[in-house]
Amino acid sequence: MINLLEEEPVHIAGVLVKAFPHNTQAIALKLNALPGTEVHEISDDGSMVVTVEATDKEKNVVDIITKLSVFEGVLDASLIFHHNDAGLVPHAKNNDGKINFK
């Protein structure tokens, strides 16, 4: 979930991961174990819908996608969607707790 008060831009990537259908459950467990990575859907044909969330400071989203693409049993990993909040208007909380958009 994006916190608009984060100091570092948050990157969210949607990735389509393909694997042989008999391997998907084992691969999904490995993918879910990666920090910031979550498998949302697995189809009968071996396709998996995965999201990856990262900040520039924590880890590079491209490095995570590359890492999951070379997991044993993964045939392909394709970036489908990418969003980052680096272009949002700078903001901060006022003393009264309200957000001040600069």
LOFI-587264 format. One record per atom (N, C-alpha, C): residue in three letters; x, y, z. Coordinates in steps of 0.02 Angstrom, whole numbers, plus 50000, padded with zeros to 5 digits. Each point is the difference from the previous one (the first is absolute). Layout:
N
ALAXYZ ...
% end
This chain:
102
MET500424994150000 MET499585005950000 MET500445006250000 ILE499835004949961 ILE500405006049995 ILE499845004750058 ASN500515002150035 ASN499945004950052 ASN500235006749971 LEU499555004749993 LEU500175006349968 LEU500505004150039 LEU500164998050060 LEU500495003650040 LEU500694996849999 GLU500104995049958 GLU500654996949993 GLU500515005049973 GLU500614999550024 GLU500535004449975 GLU500294997549934 GLU500014993449991 GLU500274997049939 GLU499434998249953 PRO500095000749935 PRO499484997949953 PRO499874992450006 VAL499374998149996 VAL499804993050003 VAL499874997749928 HIS500294994449982 HIS499904997049934 HIS499554993950008 ILE499504999649956 ILE499564994249999 ILE500024997249929 ALA500164993649995 ALA500044996849934 ALA499534994149998 GLY499644999449944 GLY499594994149987 GLY500394995649951 VAL500084993750017 VAL500414995549961 VAL499604993749984 LEU500044997849937 LEU499714993649980 LEU500564994949999 VAL499944995050043 VAL500514994750005 VAL499704993749969 LYS500374996849956 LYS499794993849968 LYS500444994350025 ALA499674994350013 ALA500354994050022 ALA499614993949975 PHE500304994250003 PHE499634993949984 PHE499464999250053 PRO499394998249980 PRO499454999750047 PRO500124995650062 HIS500374994649993 HIS500124995750058 HIS500485003150051 ASN500345005549983 ASN500475003350045 ASN499735006250034 THR499415002249981 THR499785006750022 THR499935000850075 GLN499754995150034 GLN499915000750073 GLN500675000750036 ALA500494996049981 ALA500675000550031 ALA500335006649984 ILE499945002249938 ILE500295006449980 ILE499665005850035 ALA499344999650006 ALA499625005350035 ALA500245000850072 LEU500154994550034 LEU500265000350068 LEU500675003750002 LYS500444998649952 LYS500655003449997 LYS499925007449985 LEU499545001649954 LEU499905007049982 LEU499715003950058 ASN499524997150035 ASN499705003350058 ASN500505001150056 ALA500534996150002 ALA500515000750052 ALA500465006049988 LEU500015002549938 LEU500425005949986 LEU499685006250030 PRO500395004150035 PRO499715006150030 PRO499695004549946 GLY499385002350013 GLY499665004549955 GLY499684996749940 THR500014993349998 THR499734996249943 THR499394996050022 GLU499485000149959 GLU499404996350016 GLU499694997149937 VAL499844993550004 VAL499644996649945 VAL499265000850014 HIS499645002849951 HIS499295001350010 HIS499554994849967 GLU500224997349945 GLU499584995349962 GLU500444995049964 ILE499764993849997 ILE500354994749962 ILE499484996849954 SER500164999649936 SER499534996949953 SER500214992849985 ASP499554996449971 ASP500134993049984 ASP500554999049948 ASP500145005349960 ASP500514999349948 ASP500705001850024 GLY500085001550065 GLY500665001650029 GLY500155007450004 SER499525004349984 SER500105007250006 SER499865002350071 MET500415004650024 MET499915002750068 MET500025007649997 VAL499525003150033 VAL499995007350006 VAL500355001750065 VAL500545004149994 VAL500425001550057 VAL500095007650005 THR500005002650061 THR500195007050009 THR500655000350040 VAL500385005249984 VAL500635001350034 VAL499985007250023 GLU500125001250065 GLU500025006750027 GLU500695001250030 ALA500285005949987 ALA500665001650027 ALA500105007549998 THR500465002450043 THR500225006949996 THR500715000049974 ASP500225005649973 ASP500695000449975 ASP500504998650056 LYS499835002250060 LYS500464999250057 LYS500054992750022 GLU499424996450003 GLU499994993150023 GLU500334995249951 LYS499745000249939 LYS500224995249949 LYS499755002449933 ASN500314997749948 ASN499825002049933 ASN499484995249971 VAL499435002649978 VAL499464995849975 VAL500234995949940 VAL500435002749958 VAL500264996349942 VAL500424994150023 ASP500395000850051 ASP500404994450026 ASP499564994450026 ILE499445001850032 ILE499554994950026 ILE499674996249942 ILE499795003649949 ILE499684996749942 ILE500514995549965 THR500615002249994 THR500534995949970 THR500114993750041 LYS500015000850066 LYS500114994350044 LYS499444994849993 LEU499385002349998 LEU499454995149994 LEU499974996949931 SER500265003449949 SER499984997349933 SER500494994249989 VAL500504999550044 VAL500494994649993 VAL499904994450052 PHE499455000250037 PHE499854994650046 PHE499934993549960 GLU500234994550029 GLU499934993649968 GLU499254998549988 GLY499834998349940 GLY499304998549983 GLY499635005849968 VAL500275006050006 VAL499685005849968 VAL500225000249927 LEU499525000449955 LEU500155000249929 LEU500095007149975 ASP499615004750029 ASP500025006949977 ASP499695004550053 ALA500245006150003 ALA499715005150044 ALA499985006449959 SER499395002749992 SER499925006049958 SER499695005650042 LEU500325005849997 LEU499745006050033 LEU499375002249961 ILE499455000450035 ILE499365001949969 ILE499825007250019 PHE500175002050061 PHE499805006550025 PHE500545002550048 HIS500135006549999 HIS500465003050048 HIS499745006950019 HIS500015001350065 HIS499795006550026 HIS500515002150053 ASN500155006450001 ASN500385002750057 ASN499695006650018 ASP500055001850063 ASP499695006150023 ASP500515005850006 ALA500544999649964 ALA500525005250003 ALA499755006749975 GLY499495000049957 GLY499755006249973 GLY499455003350040 LEU499834997150058 LEU499475002950041 LEU500235006750029 VAL499515004250014 VAL500155006550030 VAL500314998950069 PRO500565003550015 PRO500304999350067 PRO499485001850053 HIS500014996550056 HIS499515001150052 HIS500304998250068 ALA499685002550051 ALA500224998750068 ALA499415000950046 LYS500034997250060 LYS499475001150049 LYS500135006550037 ASN499475003850011 ASN500045006050041 ASN499994997950074 ASN500105004750044 ASN499984998550071 ASN499314997450022 ASP499485001949963 ASP499324997850017 ASP499854993049970 GLY500494996949966 GLY499924993449972 GLY499704999849930 LYS499815005849974 LYS499735000349932 LYS500565000249950 ILE499874997449940 ILE500514999949947 ILE500045006849966 ASN500605002549993 ASN500125006449967 ASN500334998649933 PHE499635001349946 PHE500284999149933 PHE500355006349980 LYS500634999649984 LYS500415005949984 LYS499935001949927 
% end
